[in-house]
Amino acid sequence: MFSAIRLLSSHPLLIRAVEAILSGAKNLPLRSTPVSAIPANPATTEPPALFLLDACSSQIDLGPLAARCRASSPGCKCLALLAPGTDTLPEKIRLFFWGIDGFVELHETWQKELPRAIQSLLEGRLWVPSEVLLAFVTHAKSLLDAQLLHGHFLTAREAQVLQLLMRRMSNKDISKALRISERTVKFHVSNILSKLQLADRHAVSPDHLAAKPLAQIS
């Protein structure tokens, strides 16, 4: 499914460390490229890749960068490499809503964690703390509760599309993830926005969510 592992970093030491860690991965080549190599508006698209986004050597917001990766490589996965911190949870929540699929903090044991995180994403699973999923599920519940107030109910497929919309997935991304046509995705998105009485797709993934304590998310 994936064509390569692409490390977006300008840090020589990190690049060498990742190359050493993944030296035994024969099926997926590792390509190290600068962030600038990912165009904002790609003229053509590439096969799906697994992107490793280095937050330590880049001043670029990883959220929009992940969106650029998905635009250039539909169906890709994104794993963020974060500097260790005492309170990284709000940032992880924010980036998860941007569509990033996993996080590895560059602490003492990150070299052992990275291969496990990559394998998890390659198998279609996430690599995120349970608190991040809790914030996501809580927000999803608040959106679904809104439909009850208006007497509308999402179908099972619409609920699937909503979850991907919450993570800023484009119609093309959703089409690939659910293996349905983009025209069908557009139809579901229109129904979801109508049933939830939302103005546009951006309303389902609030940027202010990460700034709230988990107890206040509703």
C-alpha positions, 0 to 999 in steps of 0.5 A, a space after each residue: 500500500 505504501 511506496 516509501 517512508 519519507 522523513 521531512 527533516 533538515 537535522 543531520 543527526 536525526 536523519 542519520 539516527 532514523 536511517 540507522 533505526 530503519 536500516 533493516 526495513 527492506 520493503 519500504 525505502 527511507 527518503 529524507 527530504 526537506 519540508 520545502 519539497 512538499 508543495 502547497 498545491 501539487 500539480 500531480 500526486 504521488 503514491 501513498 507514503 508514510 511521512 515522518 514529520 520532524 517538529 524539532 528542526 522545522 518552524 512550520 506548523 505540522 498541522 498544515 504540513 500534514 495537509 500538504 502531505 495528504 494533498 501530494 500523497 493521497 492515502 498517506 499516513 503522518 507520524 509526528 516526531 516531537 520534542 519531549 515536554 511536560 505538557 504535550 497533550 494539547 498539541 497532540 490533540 490539536 495535531 490529531 484533529 489536523 489528521 496526524 496519525 501518531 506521535 513519538 517524543 524524542 526522549 531517551 527511548 524513542 529509538 525503540 518506540 519509532 519502529 513500533 509506531 511505524 508498524 502500527 501506522 502501516 497496519 492501519 492503526 493509530 499511535 496516539 495516547 488514550 487521552 487524545 482519543 478521549 478528546 476526539 470521541 468526546 467532541 464527536 459525541 457533542 456533534 452527534 448529540 446536536 443532531 438529536 436536538 434537531 431530530 436528525 440521525 446520521 447513517 452508519 456511513 455518514 458517521 464514518 465520514 464525520 470522523 474523517 471530516 473531524 480530522 480535516 480529511 479532504 474528499 479525496 482522502 475520505 474516498 481512499 480511506 472508505 473506498 467509495 467515490 469522491 462523488 459519494 463522499 460529497 453527497 455524504 458531507 452535504 447530508 452531514 452538514 445539513 443534519 448537524 446544521 453546520 455552515 461548512 466542513 471546517 466547523 467539525 474540527 475546532 482549532 480551539 479544542 486543544 486549548 481547553 482542559 479535557 474536563 471542559 470539552 463537551 
